[in-house]
Amino acid sequence: MNWLAIFPAFLLPVLIQIPFKKMGIPNTGLLFVAAMGILGLILNKPLLTIIYKILSKRKYIMASAFRERS
């Protein structure tokens, strides 16, 4: 079951690098993947804070939608 969650994390960098390799600039693909990783590390906490605030505002709306289904 864990492989279903981890597989996209392994596959996405490879898929990002393929176009750069086909253009003949494979190192640029590696730099792009590295930059995305560093950006993800830097923005992790602020993005989680924003998502938390949005979900906190909408929690009653989401809960009522689940209650309507059952």
Backbone atoms as SQL, in Angstrom:
CREATE TABLE atoms (id INTEGER PRIMARY KEY, chain TEXT, resi INTEGER, resn TEXT, atom TEXT, x REAL, y REAL, z REAL);
INSERT INTO atoms VALUES
  (1, 'A', 1, 'MET', 'N', 0.820, -1.192, 0.000),
  (2, 'A', 1, 'MET', 'CA', 0.000, 0.000, 0.000),
  (3, 'A', 1, 'MET', 'C', 0.865, 1.257, 0.000),
  (4, 'A', 2, 'ASN', 'N', 1.994, 1.224, 0.701),
  (5, 'A', 2, 'ASN', 'CA', 2.859, 2.391, 0.745),
  (6, 'A', 2, 'ASN', 'C', 3.454, 2.724, -0.616),
  (7, 'A', 3, 'TRP', 'N', 3.640, 1.697, -1.446),
  (8, 'A', 3, 'TRP', 'CA', 4.197, 1.932, -2.777),
  (9, 'A', 3, 'TRP', 'C', 3.272, 2.773, -3.633),
  (10, 'A', 4, 'LEU', 'N', 1.977, 2.680, -3.390),
  (11, 'A', 4, 'LEU', 'CA', 1.042, 3.501, -4.160),
  (12, 'A', 4, 'LEU', 'C', 1.229, 4.985, -3.864),
  (13, 'A', 5, 'ALA', 'N', 1.625, 5.312, -2.665),
  (14, 'A', 5, 'ALA', 'CA', 1.874, 6.704, -2.304),
  (15, 'A', 5, 'ALA', 'C', 3.275, 7.149, -2.710),
  (16, 'A', 6, 'ILE', 'N', 4.243, 6.252, -2.661),
  (17, 'A', 6, 'ILE', 'CA', 5.632, 6.603, -2.933),
  (18, 'A', 6, 'ILE', 'C', 5.943, 6.601, -4.424),
  (19, 'A', 7, 'PHE', 'N', 5.255, 5.787, -5.194),
  (20, 'A', 7, 'PHE', 'CA', 5.545, 5.637, -6.617),
  (21, 'A', 7, 'PHE', 'C', 5.521, 6.968, -7.375),
  (22, 'A', 8, 'PRO', 'N', 4.521, 7.844, -7.193),
  (23, 'A', 8, 'PRO', 'CA', 4.563, 9.133, -7.898),
  (24, 'A', 8, 'PRO', 'C', 5.760, 9.999, -7.512),
  (25, 'A', 9, 'ALA', 'N', 6.211, 9.885, -6.276),
  (26, 'A', 9, 'ALA', 'CA', 7.369, 10.665, -5.848),
  (27, 'A', 9, 'ALA', 'C', 8.635, 10.219, -6.582),
  (28, 'A', 10, 'PHE', 'N', 8.714, 8.958, -6.934),
  (29, 'A', 10, 'PHE', 'CA', 9.849, 8.469, -7.709),
  (30, 'A', 10, 'PHE', 'C', 9.686, 8.748, -9.189),
  (31, 'A', 11, 'LEU', 'N', 8.472, 8.690, -9.675),
  (32, 'A', 11, 'LEU', 'CA', 8.215, 8.812, -11.101),
  (33, 'A', 11, 'LEU', 'C', 8.228, 10.262, -11.578),
  (34, 'A', 12, 'LEU', 'N', 7.755, 11.183, -10.771),
  (35, 'A', 12, 'LEU', 'CA', 7.639, 12.580, -11.192),
  (36, 'A', 12, 'LEU', 'C', 8.984, 13.205, -11.579),
  (37, 'A', 13, 'PRO', 'N', 10.054, 13.058, -10.805),
  (38, 'A', 13, 'PRO', 'CA', 11.336, 13.640, -11.246),
  (39, 'A', 13, 'PRO', 'C', 11.831, 13.064, -12.569),
  (40, 'A', 14, 'VAL', 'N', 11.589, 11.795, -12.788),
  (41, 'A', 14, 'VAL', 'CA', 12.005, 11.178, -14.052),
  (42, 'A', 14, 'VAL', 'C', 11.212, 11.777, -15.206),
  (43, 'A', 15, 'LEU', 'N', 9.909, 11.948, -15.003),
  (44, 'A', 15, 'LEU', 'CA', 9.073, 12.527, -16.058),
  (45, 'A', 15, 'LEU', 'C', 9.432, 13.986, -16.331),
  (46, 'A', 16, 'ILE', 'N', 9.883, 14.686, -15.323),
  (47, 'A', 16, 'ILE', 'CA', 10.305, 16.074, -15.509),
  (48, 'A', 16, 'ILE', 'C', 11.614, 16.128, -16.297),
  (49, 'A', 17, 'GLN', 'N', 12.496, 15.177, -16.083),
  (50, 'A', 17, 'GLN', 'CA', 13.796, 15.187, -16.746),
  (51, 'A', 17, 'GLN', 'C', 13.735, 14.748, -18.200),
  (52, 'A', 18, 'ILE', 'N', 12.766, 13.965, -18.575),
  (53, 'A', 18, 'ILE', 'CA', 12.706, 13.425, -19.942),
  (54, 'A', 18, 'ILE', 'C', 12.723, 14.525, -21.001),
  (55, 'A', 19, 'PRO', 'N', 11.884, 15.573, -20.897),
  (56, 'A', 19, 'PRO', 'CA', 11.944, 16.607, -21.949),
  (57, 'A', 19, 'PRO', 'C', 13.301, 17.311, -22.030),
  (58, 'A', 20, 'PHE', 'N', 13.943, 17.523, -20.894),
  (59, 'A', 20, 'PHE', 'CA', 15.252, 18.172, -20.908),
  (60, 'A', 20, 'PHE', 'C', 16.299, 17.276, -21.572),
  (61, 'A', 21, 'LYS', 'N', 16.215, 15.967, -21.330),
  (62, 'A', 21, 'LYS', 'CA', 17.151, 15.040, -21.975),
  (63, 'A', 21, 'LYS', 'C', 16.937, 15.018, -23.480),
  (64, 'A', 22, 'LYS', 'N', 15.679, 15.053, -23.902),
  (65, 'A', 22, 'LYS', 'CA', 15.385, 15.030, -25.340),
  (66, 'A', 22, 'LYS', 'C', 15.845, 16.308, -26.022),
  (67, 'A', 23, 'MET', 'N', 15.880, 17.427, -25.286),
  (68, 'A', 23, 'MET', 'CA', 16.377, 18.686, -25.845),
  (69, 'A', 23, 'MET', 'C', 17.898, 18.756, -25.812),
  (70, 'A', 24, 'GLY', 'N', 18.540, 17.783, -25.175),
  (71, 'A', 24, 'GLY', 'CA', 19.999, 17.742, -25.132),
  (72, 'A', 24, 'GLY', 'C', 20.613, 18.505, -23.972),
  (73, 'A', 25, 'ILE', 'N', 19.802, 18.834, -22.960),
  (74, 'A', 25, 'ILE', 'CA', 20.322, 19.559, -21.793),
  (75, 'A', 25, 'ILE', 'C', 19.920, 18.817, -20.511),
  (76, 'A', 26, 'PRO', 'N', 20.478, 17.617, -20.304),
  (77, 'A', 26, 'PRO', 'CA', 20.054, 16.814, -19.146),
  (78, 'A', 26, 'PRO', 'C', 20.405, 17.442, -17.801),
  (79, 'A', 27, 'ASN', 'N', 21.499, 18.194, -17.731),
  (80, 'A', 27, 'ASN', 'CA', 21.868, 18.813, -16.454),
  (81, 'A', 27, 'ASN', 'C', 20.859, 19.877, -16.034),
  (82, 'A', 28, 'THR', 'N', 20.246, 20.535, -17.002),
  (83, 'A', 28, 'THR', 'CA', 19.222, 21.524, -16.680),
  (84, 'A', 28, 'THR', 'C', 18.023, 20.837, -16.042),
  (85, 'A', 29, 'GLY', 'N', 17.701, 19.649, -16.502),
  (86, 'A', 29, 'GLY', 'CA', 16.618, 18.884, -15.894),
  (87, 'A', 29, 'GLY', 'C', 16.909, 18.549, -14.442),
  (88, 'A', 30, 'LEU', 'N', 18.146, 18.161, -14.181),
  (89, 'A', 30, 'LEU', 'CA', 18.543, 17.869, -12.800),
  (90, 'A', 30, 'LEU', 'C', 18.474, 19.123, -11.930),
  (91, 'A', 31, 'LEU', 'N', 18.916, 20.243, -12.473),
  (92, 'A', 31, 'LEU', 'CA', 18.857, 21.497, -11.720),
  (93, 'A', 31, 'LEU', 'C', 17.409, 21.905, -11.437),
  (94, 'A', 32, 'PHE', 'N', 16.540, 21.675, -12.414),
  (95, 'A', 32, 'PHE', 'CA', 15.126, 22.011, -12.228),
  (96, 'A', 32, 'PHE', 'C', 14.506, 21.155, -11.133),
  (97, 'A', 33, 'VAL', 'N', 14.774, 19.873, -11.153),
  (98, 'A', 33, 'VAL', 'CA', 14.250, 18.971, -10.115),
  (99, 'A', 33, 'VAL', 'C', 14.814, 19.363, -8.750),
  (100, 'A', 34, 'ALA', 'N', 16.108, 19.685, -8.691),
  (101, 'A', 34, 'ALA', 'CA', 16.720, 20.101, -7.433),
  (102, 'A', 34, 'ALA', 'C', 16.103, 21.403, -6.929),
  (103, 'A', 35, 'ALA', 'N', 15.865, 22.351, -7.839),
  (104, 'A', 35, 'ALA', 'CA', 15.262, 23.630, -7.453),
  (105, 'A', 35, 'ALA', 'C', 13.839, 23.422, -6.917),
  (106, 'A', 36, 'MET', 'N', 13.092, 22.532, -7.533),
  (107, 'A', 36, 'MET', 'CA', 11.740, 22.242, -7.055),
  (108, 'A', 36, 'MET', 'C', 11.787, 21.613, -5.653),
  (109, 'A', 37, 'GLY', 'N', 12.767, 20.763, -5.408),
  (110, 'A', 37, 'GLY', 'CA', 12.916, 20.156, -4.086),
  (111, 'A', 37, 'GLY', 'C', 13.267, 21.179, -3.019),
  (112, 'A', 38, 'ILE', 'N', 14.200, 22.059, -3.345),
  (113, 'A', 38, 'ILE', 'CA', 14.591, 23.102, -2.388),
  (114, 'A', 38, 'ILE', 'C', 13.431, 24.055, -2.142),
  (115, 'A', 39, 'LEU', 'N', 12.717, 24.423, -3.189),
  (116, 'A', 39, 'LEU', 'CA', 11.551, 25.291, -3.046),
  (117, 'A', 39, 'LEU', 'C', 10.482, 24.625, -2.187),
  (118, 'A', 40, 'GLY', 'N', 10.302, 23.331, -2.362),
  (119, 'A', 40, 'GLY', 'CA', 9.350, 22.594, -1.536),
  (120, 'A', 40, 'GLY', 'C', 9.742, 22.586, -0.067),
  (121, 'A', 41, 'LEU', 'N', 11.032, 22.452, 0.203),
  (122, 'A', 41, 'LEU', 'CA', 11.501, 22.492, 1.590),
  (123, 'A', 41, 'LEU', 'C', 11.312, 23.870, 2.210),
  (124, 'A', 42, 'ILE', 'N', 11.556, 24.900, 1.429),
  (125, 'A', 42, 'ILE', 'CA', 11.439, 26.266, 1.941),
  (126, 'A', 42, 'ILE', 'C', 9.971, 26.634, 2.178),
  (127, 'A', 43, 'LEU', 'N', 9.096, 26.257, 1.249),
  (128, 'A', 43, 'LEU', 'CA', 7.692, 26.671, 1.320),
  (129, 'A', 43, 'LEU', 'C', 6.791, 25.684, 2.059),
  (130, 'A', 44, 'ASN', 'N', 7.343, 24.620, 2.603),
  (131, 'A', 44, 'ASN', 'CA', 6.539, 23.596, 3.257),
  (132, 'A', 44, 'ASN', 'C', 5.701, 24.167, 4.396),
  (133, 'A', 45, 'LYS', 'N', 6.331, 24.835, 5.328),
  (134, 'A', 45, 'LYS', 'CA', 5.623, 25.365, 6.500),
  (135, 'A', 45, 'LYS', 'C', 4.602, 26.449, 6.116),
  (136, 'A', 46, 'PRO', 'N', 4.966, 27.438, 5.289),
  (137, 'A', 46, 'PRO', 'CA', 3.968, 28.453, 4.922),
  (138, 'A', 46, 'PRO', 'C', 2.768, 27.874, 4.169),
  (139, 'A', 47, 'LEU', 'N', 3.021, 26.924, 3.273),
  (140, 'A', 47, 'LEU', 'CA', 1.909, 26.325, 2.527),
  (141, 'A', 47, 'LEU', 'C', 0.986, 25.535, 3.446),
  (142, 'A', 48, 'LEU', 'N', 1.567, 24.790, 4.388),
  (143, 'A', 48, 'LEU', 'CA', 0.743, 24.042, 5.331),
  (144, 'A', 48, 'LEU', 'C', -0.082, 24.977, 6.210),
  (145, 'A', 49, 'THR', 'N', 0.473, 26.116, 6.567),
  (146, 'A', 49, 'THR', 'CA', -0.262, 27.097, 7.367),
  (147, 'A', 49, 'THR', 'C', -1.441, 27.655, 6.581),
  (148, 'A', 50, 'ILE', 'N', -1.226, 27.970, 5.318),
  (149, 'A', 50, 'ILE', 'CA', -2.308, 28.487, 4.465),
  (150, 'A', 50, 'ILE', 'C', -3.399, 27.439, 4.296),
  (151, 'A', 51, 'ILE', 'N', -3.018, 26.199, 4.035),
  (152, 'A', 51, 'ILE', 'CA', -3.997, 25.122, 3.865),
  (153, 'A', 51, 'ILE', 'C', -4.781, 24.904, 5.154),
  (154, 'A', 52, 'TYR', 'N', -4.107, 24.965, 6.295),
  (155, 'A', 52, 'TYR', 'CA', -4.779, 24.807, 7.581),
  (156, 'A', 52, 'TYR', 'C', -5.820, 25.896, 7.800),
  (157, 'A', 53, 'LYS', 'N', -5.469, 27.131, 7.484),
  (158, 'A', 53, 'LYS', 'CA', -6.413, 28.234, 7.653),
  (159, 'A', 53, 'LYS', 'C', -7.638, 28.068, 6.747),
  (160, 'A', 54, 'ILE', 'N', -7.410, 27.666, 5.514),
  (161, 'A', 54, 'ILE', 'CA', -8.526, 27.474, 4.575),
  (162, 'A', 54, 'ILE', 'C', -9.434, 26.349, 5.054),
  (163, 'A', 55, 'LEU', 'N', -8.841, 25.236, 5.467),
  (164, 'A', 55, 'LEU', 'CA', -9.650, 24.109, 5.928),
  (165, 'A', 55, 'LEU', 'C', -10.363, 24.412, 7.235),
  (166, 'A', 56, 'SER', 'N', -9.741, 25.206, 8.100),
  (167, 'A', 56, 'SER', 'CA', -10.401, 25.580, 9.354),
  (168, 'A', 56, 'SER', 'C', -11.638, 26.421, 9.091),
  (169, 'A', 57, 'LYS', 'N', -11.579, 27.292, 8.097),
  (170, 'A', 57, 'LYS', 'CA', -12.737, 28.117, 7.747),
  (171, 'A', 57, 'LYS', 'C', -13.857, 27.280, 7.138),
  (172, 'A', 58, 'ARG', 'N', -13.484, 26.230, 6.417),
  (173, 'A', 58, 'ARG', 'CA', -14.472, 25.448, 5.687),
  (174, 'A', 58, 'ARG', 'C', -14.877, 24.145, 6.384),
  (175, 'A', 59, 'LYS', 'N', -14.438, 23.916, 7.603),
  (176, 'A', 59, 'LYS', 'CA', -14.665, 22.618, 8.234),
  (177, 'A', 59, 'LYS', 'C', -16.146, 22.321, 8.442),
  (178, 'A', 60, 'TYR', 'N', -16.942, 23.319, 8.780),
  (179, 'A', 60, 'TYR', 'CA', -18.362, 23.075, 9.001),
  (180, 'A', 60, 'TYR', 'C', -19.090, 22.830, 7.675),
  (181, 'A', 61, 'ILE', 'N', -18.648, 23.488, 6.629),
  (182, 'A', 61, 'ILE', 'CA', -19.234, 23.255, 5.300),
  (183, 'A', 61, 'ILE', 'C', -18.934, 21.835, 4.847),
  (184, 'A', 62, 'MET', 'N', -17.689, 21.402, 5.046),
  (185, 'A', 62, 'MET', 'CA', -17.309, 20.042, 4.634),
  (186, 'A', 62, 'MET', 'C', -18.034, 19.005, 5.493),
  (187, 'A', 63, 'ALA', 'N', -18.162, 19.252, 6.786),
  (188, 'A', 63, 'ALA', 'CA', -18.841, 18.299, 7.668),
  (189, 'A', 63, 'ALA', 'C', -20.303, 18.167, 7.293),
  (190, 'A', 64, 'SER', 'N', -20.947, 19.266, 6.947),
  (191, 'A', 64, 'SER', 'CA', -22.370, 19.187, 6.577),
  (192, 'A', 64, 'SER', 'C', -22.542, 18.433, 5.258),
  (193, 'A', 65, 'ALA', 'N', -21.591, 18.554, 4.361),
  (194, 'A', 65, 'ALA', 'CA', -21.664, 17.808, 3.090),
  (195, 'A', 65, 'ALA', 'C', -21.550, 16.314, 3.350),
  (196, 'A', 66, 'PHE', 'N', -20.712, 15.901, 4.304),
  (197, 'A', 66, 'PHE', 'CA', -20.611, 14.480, 4.626),
  (198, 'A', 66, 'PHE', 'C', -21.865, 13.973, 5.307),
  (199, 'A', 67, 'ARG', 'N', -22.499, 14.803, 6.127),
  (200, 'A', 67, 'ARG', 'CA', -23.719, 14.397, 6.800),
  (201, 'A', 67, 'ARG', 'C', -24.867, 14.221, 5.826),
  (202, 'A', 68, 'GLU', 'N', -24.916, 15.000, 4.771),
  (203, 'A', 68, 'GLU', 'CA', -25.976, 14.912, 3.774),
  (204, 'A', 68, 'GLU', 'C', -25.912, 13.603, 2.999),
  (205, 'A', 69, 'ARG', 'N', -24.735, 13.059, 2.814),
  (206, 'A', 69, 'ARG', 'CA', -24.576, 11.810, 2.066),
  (207, 'A', 69, 'ARG', 'C', -25.155, 10.623, 2.797),
  (208, 'A', 70, 'SER', 'N', -25.011, 10.587, 4.125),
  (209, 'A', 70, 'SER', 'CA', -25.440, 9.402, 4.872),
  (210, 'A', 70, 'SER', 'C', -26.881, 9.461, 5.279);
